[in-house]
Amino acid sequence: MNNQRPYILAVDDNVENHLIMGDVLETHGFEVSGVLNGQRCLDSVMQRKPDLILLDTWMPIMGGIETCRLLKTDIYSRNIQVLLLLAPAMKAYVDSMKAGADGYVAKPITPAKLLETVKQYLGLGLGFRPAQSH
């Protein structure tokens, strides 16, 4: 992780979800960037390595399970924490773990649960508040 604000890449084909995740996480000191599908995620990771990826399961072009599998098999990206955004369905959970996901956030996403889960997977305490950039 960088020594400034942790960088999170949000991958979801629903722009409204990007806004929600960005608002919640940026308010708490994280830097957030969003892309609309798995292929753009892979391209973005090659440009700038995030500390954590929030990855929707069902997307056009390339879904989250396939994207996670590719991230976790690449030497450059395999150590990035990947949390899949899952609707409550056991098969999706099992598939995400097989693909190498580090964890998941259940939908519908609540701000408190999103923040708690992101901090947990980045190893940050509940009182964490990084320096704000100007």
N, C-alpha and C positions, 0 to 999 in steps of 0.2 A: 504494500500500500504506500502511496506517496505520503510525504510529510505535511501536506496541506489538507485539503478537504477530500475525503474518500470519493472516488468517481464511480458512479453507477450507470450502467447502460440498461435502459428499459426497452424491451422489445415486445411490441404488441401492435396488431393491425387496427386497433381501436384508438383513435387519437384522444378521445375523452379519457381513456385509462392513462395515457401518457401525462395528461394534464393533472390528473388526480395524484399519480405517483410523484410527479415532479413537484407539485405544490407541497405535499406532505414531507418529502425528503429534503427539498431545498430549504424549507422552513427550519429544519433541524440541522442545517449545516453541511449537507451533502451536495455534491455537484452531480447533476443528472442530465443525461442526454437520451434521446429516444429515436428509435428506428421502427419501421413498419413490418419487417419480415425477417426471417432467418438469414437469408442471403445478405441483406444489408447489415445484419448483426455481424456476420463473419467478416465482411468488408470493414466495418467500423472497428472491430477488435484489432485488425491488422494496422489500422491508422493510429489507434490509441488504446492501450490495454486497460480495461476497467478493473476496479477492485472487486466488483460484483456485477452479475448480470441477472436481471429480472426478466424471465422469458416465458411469454404466453405459449400455451400448448398448441392451440389450433389457430393457424395463420395461413394465408395463401402464399404461394411461391415455395416456401420451405417452412414447415411447422417446427414447433419447439423441441419435440423429441429428436428429430433428425439433426437439428441445429446443435442441440446439447451433445449428441453422440459425436458430431464432427469437432466440436470445441474440446471435448474430453479426450479425443484421440490425437490431437495435434500438440506437439511438444511446446509450442509457443503459448497456447491457451489452456492447456489441461489443468493448470493450478488456479485458474480463475474460479471463484465461487459462483455457482449457477443455481438459482432458485427458480423453479418452474411455477407458473401461475396456473393453478388447477381448479377446475370445477369439481365438485364432489363426485368423483367416480373412481372406484378402485382400480380399474384397468389402466386409466391414465396415470395413476400413482405408481403402479407396478412398472409400467413402460418407462416412466421418467427415471425411476431408480436404476432400471436396466441400462438406460442411456447414460448414466453417470452423474445425474443431477445430485447436487449436494443437499438439497432439501426442496421445500415447496411452500407456497403461500396459497391457502385455500381461498377460492372466490365464493361469495363476493368479498373483495378486499376491503378491510376497514383500516383507517389511518393508524390506529393504535397497534393493530396486529402487524401491519406492514413495517412500521418503525421498529417494533420489538424484534421481529424476525431478521430484518436487515442488520440491526446492531448485534444480534446474537451471532450471525454468520460472519460478520466482520470482526468478531471478538472485542466489541466495544461495550463498555459498561453503560448502564442506564443513564448515568449523568454525563455521558459524552456530548460535547459540543465543540466541534473544531473551530479554528479561527475563521472568521468570515473574510472573504477576499473583497477588495475594494475596487 
